[in-house]
């Protein structure tokens, strides 16, 4: 898809987004504070009458504490009611055991709770911030959203992540260029149990890196080893500060600290899935009968 470059195109896209949300009359928006859900919330606030939008943020062990205050400030700037809840995903053993479809159980819990809340309060729909790029990525949580009839205006309008940022910038949303920030459970290799204690290690480590001004950070939890990913342009600085970083991450509970020389990659732990799939394909080819 081509980038949006003209004001008229952006305004047309905004009208399209508003026309997706407006018929519902009211909306409960799953709001994480990231660029996608922020645009979804801003669109709902534009499209619906005053008092007809509720932003709900799930604040639990998988959410960085430093994210909450700016999220609250943004919602307040829109004049929208904000509710902070704890959806307790870790209480579900299907989630805590960290299977490859972990996100399905997370979103199933979240959206079920939000659907119940929307029904109790009389909101016409539950809205999320999924964009068109999410539909082609490995996102098990999208199945849960569709099962529970969650409205995804950015996806329905076929907006890519880049276009979401462009429209957000046009609207002067403060997080238009905010780095992607996935749920902290994405820091664990599939099959490694997720516990509050392990999440606390990751939280402390990532908050430390953010306080030092690193823009794109992931602390991947490999048992006793922390694999630090930072943006490629920040690698040199991280290496120079390696002693300070290693000391802090050791204090957080890791025995070993490594700096990933490839830098930050979205969903880097999915590489194990790709490798497993390739092995399965190779095994299948080897098992084929020889003909000729």
C-alpha positions in Angstrom: 0.0 0.0 0.0 1.3 3.5 -0.8 2.0 5.9 2.0 -0.5 8.6 2.8 1.2 11.9 1.8 -1.6 14.5 1.2 -3.8 16.1 3.7 -6.9 15.3 1.7 -6.0 11.6 1.8 -5.5 11.7 5.5 -8.8 13.4 6.1 -10.5 10.9 3.8 -8.9 8.1 5.8 -10.1 9.7 9.1 -13.6 9.9 7.8 -13.5 6.3 6.8 -12.3 5.3 10.3 -15.0 7.4 12.0 -17.7 5.8 9.7 -16.6 2.4 11.0 -17.1 3.4 14.6 -20.0 5.9 14.5 -22.8 3.4 13.8 -22.2 1.7 17.2 -23.3 4.8 19.1 -20.8 4.2 21.9 -17.6 2.2 22.4 -15.4 0.7 25.0 -11.8 1.0 23.7 -9.0 -1.5 24.8 -6.3 1.1 25.4 -2.7 0.2 26.0 -1.1 3.6 25.4 0.6 2.5 22.2 0.3 4.3 18.9 -2.3 2.0 17.5 -4.8 2.0 20.4 -4.2 5.7 20.9 -5.4 6.3 17.3 -8.3 4.0 17.8 -9.3 5.9 20.9 -8.9 9.3 19.3 -11.1 8.1 16.4 -13.8 6.9 18.8 -13.7 10.2 20.6 -14.1 12.1 17.3 -16.8 9.8 15.9 -19.0 9.4 19.0 -20.9 11.8 21.3 -19.4 13.1 24.5 -19.7 10.6 27.3 -20.1 7.6 24.9 -16.5 6.4 25.0 -14.7 4.5 27.7 -11.0 3.7 27.6 -9.9 0.6 29.5 -6.3 -0.2 30.3 -5.2 -3.5 31.7 -2.5 -2.8 34.3 -0.9 -6.0 35.5 2.5 -7.7 35.7 2.9 -7.7 31.9 2.6 -3.9 31.6 5.5 -1.6 32.3 4.5 0.7 35.2 6.0 3.8 33.5 3.5 3.4 30.7 0.5 4.1 32.9 0.9 7.8 33.7 1.3 8.9 30.0 -1.7 6.7 29.1 -3.8 8.4 31.7 -2.7 11.9 30.6 -3.6 11.1 27.0 -7.0 9.9 27.8 -7.6 12.9 30.0 -6.6 15.2 27.0 -9.4 13.6 25.0 -12.0 14.2 27.7 -12.7 10.5 27.8 -13.4 8.4 30.9 -10.6 6.0 31.8 -10.8 2.8 33.7 -7.7 0.8 34.8 -8.3 -2.8 35.5 -6.3 -6.0 36.3 -7.3 -8.8 34.0 -5.1 -11.4 35.8 -4.0 -13.3 32.7 -1.4 -15.2 34.8 -4.2 -16.9 36.7 -4.9 -18.9 33.5 -2.5 -21.9 33.4 -2.9 -22.0 29.6 -1.4 -18.6 29.4 1.2 -18.9 32.2 2.7 -22.1 30.6 3.6 -19.9 27.6 2.5 -22.0 24.6 3.0 -20.8 21.1 -0.5 -19.5 21.1 -0.2 -17.7 24.4 -1.5 -14.5 23.0 -4.8 -16.2 22.2 -5.4 -16.9 25.9 -4.4 -13.4 26.9 -6.7 -11.7 24.4 -9.5 -14.2 25.1 -9.3 -13.3 28.8 -9.0 -9.6 28.1 -11.7 -9.3 25.5 -14.1 -11.5 27.5 -13.7 -9.2 30.5 -14.2 -6.1 28.3 -17.2 -7.5 26.5 -18.8 -8.2 29.9 -18.0 -4.7 31.1 -19.3 -3.2 27.9 -22.5 -5.1 28.2 -23.0 -4.1 31.9 -22.4 -0.4 31.1 -24.3 -0.3 27.8 -21.5 0.3 25.3 -22.3 -0.6 21.7 -19.0 -2.4 21.0 -15.4 -3.2 22.1 -12.7 -1.6 20.0 -9.1 -2.5 19.7 -6.1 -1.0 17.9 -5.1 -3.9 15.6 -3.9 -2.6 12.2 -3.7 -4.3 8.8 -0.1 -5.4 9.4 -1.2 -7.5 12.4 -3.4 -9.6 10.1 -0.4 -11.0 8.2 1.9 -11.3 11.3 1.9 -14.2 13.7 -0.8 -12.9 16.1 -2.8 -15.7 17.8 -4.7 -13.0 19.7 -6.4 -11.9 16.6 -8.5 -15.1 16.6 -9.8 -14.3 20.1 -10.7 -10.8 18.9 -12.7 -12.1 16.0 -14.4 -14.8 18.1 -15.6 -12.1 20.5 -16.7 -9.6 17.7 -14.2 -7.0 18.7 -14.2 -4.0 16.3 -10.8 -3.2 14.7 -11.3 0.0 12.8 -7.6 0.4 11.8 -7.6 -3.1 10.3 -11.0 -2.7 8.7 -9.7 0.4 7.0 -6.6 -1.5 5.9 -4.2 0.9 7.6 -0.6 -0.3 7.9 1.6 0.6 10.9 3.3 3.3 8.9 0.0 4.9 7.9 -1.2 4.7 11.5 1.8 6.8 12.5 1.2 9.2 9.7 -2.4 9.9 10.7 -1.4 10.1 14.3 1.1 12.7 13.5 -1.4 14.7 11.5 -3.7 14.6 14.6 -0.7 15.7 16.7 -1.1 12.6 19.0 1.9 12.7 21.4 2.8 9.0 20.8 2.8 9.1 17.0 6.5 8.1 16.9 6.5 6.0 20.0 8.6 2.8 19.7 6.6 -0.4 19.6 6.1 -1.9 23.0 4.7 -5.4 23.2 3.4 -7.2 26.3 6.2 -8.3 28.6 5.3 -11.9 28.2 6.8 -11.7 24.7 10.2 -11.6 26.4 10.1 -15.3 27.2 10.9 -18.3 24.8 7.8 -20.4 24.2 7.4 -23.1 26.7 9.2 -21.2 29.5 6.7 -20.7 32.3 5.8 -17.0 33.0 5.7 -16.0 36.6 5.3 -12.7 38.5 8.9 -13.1 39.7 10.3 -13.4 36.2 8.2 -10.6 34.9 9.5 -8.4 37.8 13.1 -9.1 36.6 12.2 -8.0 33.0 10.3 -5.0 34.3 13.2 -3.8 36.4 15.7 -4.3 33.6 13.7 -2.6 30.9 12.7 0.3 33.1 16.4 0.9 33.9 17.2 0.9 30.2 14.4 3.3 29.4 15.4 5.6 32.3 18.9 5.8 30.7 17.2 7.0 27.5 17.3 3.9 25.3 14.4 4.1 22.8 14.0 0.6 21.6 14.6 -2.1 24.3 13.8 -5.7 24.8 15.2 -7.8 27.7 14.7 -11.4 26.5 14.5 -13.8 29.5 16.4 -17.0 28.9 16.4 -18.4 32.5 19.6 -17.2 34.2 20.6 -15.3 31.0 19.3 -11.9 29.9 19.6 -11.3 26.2 19.5 -7.5 25.7 18.2 -6.1 22.4 18.5 -2.4 21.6 18.0 -0.4 18.5 20.8 -0.9 16.0 21.8 2.7 16.3 22.1 2.2 20.1 24.3 -0.8 20.0 27.6 1.1 20.3 26.4 3.0 23.3 25.1 -0.1 25.0 28.4 -1.8 24.5 30.2 1.2 25.9 27.9 1.1 29.0 28.1 -2.7 29.3 29.5 -2.7 32.8 26.8 -0.5 34.3 24.1 -2.4 32.4 25.4 -5.8 33.4 25.6 -4.7 37.0 22.0 -3.5 37.0 20.6 -6.6 35.2 22.6 -8.8 37.6 20.9 -7.0 40.5 17.6 -7.7 38.8 18.3 -11.4 39.2 20.1 -12.6 36.1 23.4 -14.5 36.4 24.5 -13.7 32.8 23.9 -10.6 30.6 24.4 -10.6 26.8 24.1 -7.9 24.2 22.4 -9.2 21.0 24.6 -8.0 18.2 21.7 -8.2 15.7 19.9 -5.5 17.7 16.2 -5.2 18.3 13.9 -7.3 16.1 10.2 -7.4 16.6 9.1 -10.9 17.6 12.7 -12.3 17.6 11.6 -15.3 19.7 9.4 -16.3 16.8 12.5 -17.4 15.0 12.3 -20.7 17.0 8.9 -21.3 15.5 10.2 -20.6 12.0 13.0 -23.0 12.6 10.7 -25.7 13.9 8.4 -25.3 10.9 11.4 -25.6 8.5 12.6 -28.8 10.3 9.1 -30.3 9.9 9.1 -29.4 6.2 12.6 -30.9 5.7 11.5 -34.0 7.6 8.5 -34.3 5.4 10.5 -34.0 2.2 13.0 -36.7 3.4 10.1 -39.1 4.1 8.8 -38.9 0.6 9.2 -42.1 -1.5 11.9 -42.0 -4.2 10.3 -42.2 -7.6 12.3 -42.9 -10.8 
